[in-house]
Amino acid sequence: MGSQQNFPRNQKRPRNRTNLSASRKKSRRKSNSVGSLREVMPRSFSRRQLRLLISVVLLSLLAGCGGPSRDIVGKWRTSSDPNAVVWEFASNGLVTIGRTRGRYSFGDSGRIKIETPFEKSVYEAAISHDHMTFRESTGSRIEFDRIK
């Protein structure tokens, strides 16, 4: 018993040399099989070219996915009356309602939150070309037409 050490139950005993060398041989076999696959399959893209391709694809997807945050940018009027209040939405998240400035942000399910110094409101927004509708949780609606 002099050559064996006592280990607590929750600690693993160190592997002996024969087990360690066997696991190294297995890992070498695995790495050799991967290396042989690389030799059989020629590389069509270098890593740099592949990264560039992925970057271009992702950027084009992001540019194409404007969504409501891009569609809302511009000036909107609440009716066809030229004296009606104008709402102007900027691409940086700022909104001007008449002479009142505030911020807007989009949430989930097409919701928009508009914060001004006087109030915070959340609407369900629907934008179709030059027409926009805000619905409140109470059911009331605000209709807008884009000013060109």
PALO-773782 format. One record per residue (C-alpha): residue number from 0; residue in three letters; x, y, z. Coordinates in steps of 0.02 Angstrom, whole numbers. Layout:
BEGIN
<resi->NUM | resn->ALA | px->X | py->Y | pz->Z>;
...
***
This chain:
BEGIN
<resi->0 | resn->MET | px->0 | py->0 | pz->0>;
<resi->1 | resn->GLY | px->152 | py->113 | pz->11>;
<resi->2 | resn->SER | px->154 | py->147 | pz->-178>;
<resi->3 | resn->GLN | px->-31 | py->192 | pz->-190>;
<resi->4 | resn->GLN | px->-92 | py->360 | pz->-135>;
<resi->5 | resn->ASN | px->-260 | py->392 | pz->-55>;
<resi->6 | resn->PHE | px->-369 | py->516 | pz->-152>;
<resi->7 | resn->PRO | px->-533 | py->593 | pz->-95>;
<resi->8 | resn->ARG | px->-685 | py->523 | pz->-185>;
<resi->9 | resn->ASN | px->-720 | py->684 | pz->-281>;
<resi->10 | resn->GLN | px->-545 | py->694 | pz->-357>;
<resi->11 | resn->LYS | px->-493 | py->592 | pz->-506>;
<resi->12 | resn->ARG | px->-336 | py->491 | pz->-501>;
<resi->13 | resn->PRO | px->-204 | py->544 | pz->-626>;
<resi->14 | resn->ARG | px->-191 | py->435 | pz->-779>;
<resi->15 | resn->ASN | px->-45 | py->319 | pz->-789>;
<resi->16 | resn->ARG | px->80 | py->339 | pz->-931>;
<resi->17 | resn->THR | px->6 | py->200 | pz->-1038>;
<resi->18 | resn->ASN | px->-169 | py->277 | pz->-1038>;
<resi->19 | resn->LEU | px->-98 | py->448 | pz->-1078>;
<resi->20 | resn->SER | px->-1 | py->386 | pz->-1228>;
<resi->21 | resn->ALA | px->-153 | py->290 | pz->-1292>;
<resi->22 | resn->SER | px->-259 | py->448 | pz->-1289>;
<resi->23 | resn->ARG | px->-122 | py->543 | pz->-1382>;
<resi->24 | resn->LYS | px->-120 | py->409 | pz->-1517>;
<resi->25 | resn->LYS | px->-309 | py->426 | pz->-1538>;
<resi->26 | resn->SER | px->-298 | py->615 | pz->-1555>;
<resi->27 | resn->ARG | px->-158 | py->594 | pz->-1684>;
<resi->28 | resn->ARG | px->-267 | py->475 | pz->-1784>;
<resi->29 | resn->LYS | px->-409 | py->602 | pz->-1784>;
<resi->30 | resn->SER | px->-296 | py->744 | pz->-1838>;
<resi->31 | resn->ASN | px->-221 | py->637 | pz->-1976>;
<resi->32 | resn->SER | px->-394 | py->598 | pz->-2046>;
<resi->33 | resn->VAL | px->-436 | py->785 | pz->-2051>;
<resi->34 | resn->GLY | px->-270 | py->821 | pz->-2134>;
<resi->35 | resn->SER | px->-303 | py->691 | pz->-2267>;
<resi->36 | resn->LEU | px->-474 | py->767 | pz->-2302>;
<resi->37 | resn->ARG | px->-391 | py->935 | pz->-2332>;
<resi->38 | resn->GLU | px->-273 | py->855 | pz->-2455>;
<resi->39 | resn->VAL | px->-416 | py->772 | pz->-2550>;
<resi->40 | resn->MET | px->-532 | py->924 | pz->-2552>;
<resi->41 | resn->PRO | px->-450 | py->1073 | pz->-2636>;
<resi->42 | resn->ARG | px->-481 | py->1242 | pz->-2558>;
<resi->43 | resn->SER | px->-587 | py->1349 | pz->-2670>;
<resi->44 | resn->PHE | px->-580 | py->1503 | pz->-2556>;
<resi->45 | resn->SER | px->-444 | py->1564 | pz->-2444>;
<resi->46 | resn->ARG | px->-498 | py->1616 | pz->-2269>;
<resi->47 | resn->ARG | px->-481 | py->1799 | pz->-2316>;
<resi->48 | resn->GLN | px->-591 | py->1779 | pz->-2470>;
<resi->49 | resn->LEU | px->-720 | py->1682 | pz->-2370>;
<resi->50 | resn->ARG | px->-727 | py->1817 | pz->-2235>;
<resi->51 | resn->LEU | px->-745 | py->1950 | pz->-2369>;
<resi->52 | resn->LEU | px->-886 | py->1855 | pz->-2453>;
<resi->53 | resn->ILE | px->-979 | py->1830 | pz->-2288>;
<resi->54 | resn->SER | px->-957 | py->2014 | pz->-2245>;
<resi->55 | resn->VAL | px->-1027 | py->2070 | pz->-2413>;
<resi->56 | resn->VAL | px->-1177 | py->1954 | pz->-2397>;
<resi->57 | resn->LEU | px->-1216 | py->2013 | pz->-2220>;
<resi->58 | resn->LEU | px->-1200 | py->2196 | pz->-2266>;
<resi->59 | resn->SER | px->-1314 | py->2177 | pz->-2416>;
<resi->60 | resn->LEU | px->-1443 | py->2089 | pz->-2307>;
<resi->61 | resn->LEU | px->-1436 | py->2229 | pz->-2180>;
<resi->62 | resn->ALA | px->-1452 | py->2362 | pz->-2314>;
<resi->63 | resn->GLY | px->-1602 | py->2274 | pz->-2390>;
<resi->64 | resn->CYS | px->-1690 | py->2255 | pz->-2223>;
<resi->65 | resn->GLY | px->-1741 | py->2434 | pz->-2199>;
<resi->66 | resn->GLY | px->-1900 | py->2394 | pz->-2105>;
<resi->67 | resn->PRO | px->-2008 | py->2524 | pz->-2021>;
<resi->68 | resn->SER | px->-1860 | py->2621 | pz->-1952>;
<resi->69 | resn->ARG | px->-1810 | py->2672 | pz->-2128>;
<resi->70 | resn->ASP | px->-1985 | py->2688 | pz->-2197>;
<resi->71 | resn->ILE | px->-2036 | py->2813 | pz->-2065>;
<resi->72 | resn->VAL | px->-1897 | py->2939 | pz->-2101>;
<resi->73 | resn->GLY | px->-1968 | py->3100 | pz->-2172>;
<resi->74 | resn->LYS | px->-2110 | py->3222 | pz->-2144>;
<resi->75 | resn->TRP | px->-2288 | py->3165 | pz->-2110>;
<resi->76 | resn->ARG | px->-2451 | py->3262 | pz->-2093>;
<resi->77 | resn->THR | px->-2600 | py->3203 | pz->-1993>;
<resi->78 | resn->SER | px->-2725 | py->3254 | pz->-2128>;
<resi->79 | resn->SER | px->-2734 | py->3332 | pz->-2299>;
<resi->80 | resn->ASP | px->-2755 | py->3504 | pz->-2218>;
<resi->81 | resn->PRO | px->-2596 | py->3605 | pz->-2254>;
<resi->82 | resn->ASN | px->-2608 | py->3685 | pz->-2080>;
<resi->83 | resn->ALA | px->-2611 | py->3518 | pz->-1989>;
<resi->84 | resn->VAL | px->-2470 | py->3471 | pz->-1870>;
<resi->85 | resn->VAL | px->-2316 | py->3401 | pz->-1959>;
<resi->86 | resn->TRP | px->-2222 | py->3254 | pz->-1882>;
<resi->87 | resn->GLU | px->-2042 | py->3239 | pz->-1942>;
<resi->88 | resn->PHE | px->-1946 | py->3079 | pz->-1909>;
<resi->89 | resn->ALA | px->-1756 | py->3082 | pz->-1929>;
<resi->90 | resn->SER | px->-1646 | py->2930 | pz->-1960>;
<resi->91 | resn->ASN | px->-1554 | py->2957 | pz->-1794>;
<resi->92 | resn->GLY | px->-1709 | py->2926 | pz->-1687>;
<resi->93 | resn->LEU | px->-1764 | py->3106 | pz->-1664>;
<resi->94 | resn->VAL | px->-1943 | py->3161 | pz->-1695>;
<resi->95 | resn->THR | px->-2015 | py->3336 | pz->-1709>;
<resi->96 | resn->ILE | px->-2203 | py->3355 | pz->-1683>;
<resi->97 | resn->GLY | px->-2247 | py->3532 | pz->-1730>;
<resi->98 | resn->ARG | px->-2120 | py->3626 | pz->-1624>;
<resi->99 | resn->THR | px->-2098 | py->3490 | pz->-1493>;
<resi->100 | resn->ARG | px->-1943 | py->3382 | pz->-1503>;
<resi->101 | resn->GLY | px->-1927 | py->3205 | pz->-1441>;
<resi->102 | resn->ARG | px->-1857 | py->3032 | pz->-1477>;
<resi->103 | resn->TYR | px->-1933 | py->2878 | pz->-1556>;
<resi->104 | resn->SER | px->-1881 | py->2695 | pz->-1557>;
<resi->105 | resn->PHE | px->-1954 | py->2536 | pz->-1628>;
<resi->106 | resn->GLY | px->-1992 | py->2386 | pz->-1520>;
<resi->107 | resn->ASP | px->-2060 | py->2215 | pz->-1561>;
<resi->108 | resn->SER | px->-2217 | py->2178 | pz->-1664>;
<resi->109 | resn->GLY | px->-2210 | py->2343 | pz->-1758>;
<resi->110 | resn->ARG | px->-2227 | py->2450 | pz->-1602>;
<resi->111 | resn->ILE | px->-2155 | py->2624 | pz->-1592>;
<resi->112 | resn->LYS | px->-2118 | py->2721 | pz->-1433>;
<resi->113 | resn->ILE | px->-2120 | py->2910 | pz->-1444>;
<resi->114 | resn->GLU | px->-2049 | py->3010 | pz->-1298>;
<resi->115 | resn->THR | px->-2070 | py->3198 | pz->-1284>;
<resi->116 | resn->PRO | px->-2042 | py->3311 | pz->-1133>;
<resi->117 | resn->PHE | px->-2230 | py->3303 | pz->-1102>;
<resi->118 | resn->GLU | px->-2273 | py->3119 | pz->-1124>;
<resi->119 | resn->LYS | px->-2221 | py->2945 | pz->-1176>;
<resi->120 | resn->SER | px->-2332 | py->2851 | pz->-1297>;
<resi->121 | resn->VAL | px->-2327 | py->2678 | pz->-1375>;
<resi->122 | resn->TYR | px->-2417 | py->2643 | pz->-1537>;
<resi->123 | resn->GLU | px->-2434 | py->2499 | pz->-1657>;
<resi->124 | resn->ALA | px->-2366 | py->2569 | pz->-1820>;
<resi->125 | resn->ALA | px->-2416 | py->2517 | pz->-1995>;
<resi->126 | resn->ILE | px->-2325 | py->2599 | pz->-2140>;
<resi->127 | resn->SER | px->-2373 | py->2573 | pz->-2321>;
<resi->128 | resn->HIS | px->-2283 | py->2682 | pz->-2448>;
<resi->129 | resn->ASP | px->-2346 | py->2859 | pz->-2415>;
<resi->130 | resn->HIS | px->-2476 | py->2814 | pz->-2284>;
<resi->131 | resn->MET | px->-2447 | py->2777 | pz->-2100>;
<resi->132 | resn->THR | px->-2563 | py->2728 | pz->-1959>;
<resi->133 | resn->PHE | px->-2530 | py->2732 | pz->-1772>;
<resi->134 | resn->ARG | px->-2648 | py->2629 | pz->-1664>;
<resi->135 | resn->GLU | px->-2657 | py->2655 | pz->-1477>;
<resi->136 | resn->SER | px->-2698 | py->2516 | pz->-1355>;
<resi->137 | resn->THR | px->-2869 | py->2598 | pz->-1330>;
<resi->138 | resn->GLY | px->-2908 | py->2570 | pz->-1513>;
<resi->139 | resn->SER | px->-2898 | py->2750 | pz->-1572>;
<resi->140 | resn->ARG | px->-2799 | py->2783 | pz->-1729>;
<resi->141 | resn->ILE | px->-2694 | py->2924 | pz->-1800>;
<resi->142 | resn->GLU | px->-2679 | py->2926 | pz->-1989>;
<resi->143 | resn->PHE | px->-2534 | py->3010 | pz->-2080>;
<resi->144 | resn->ASP | px->-2490 | py->3051 | pz->-2259>;
<resi->145 | resn->ARG | px->-2310 | py->3080 | pz->-2313>;
<resi->146 | resn->ILE | px->-2266 | py->3257 | pz->-2366>;
<resi->147 | resn->LYS | px->-2168 | py->3255 | pz->-2528>;
***
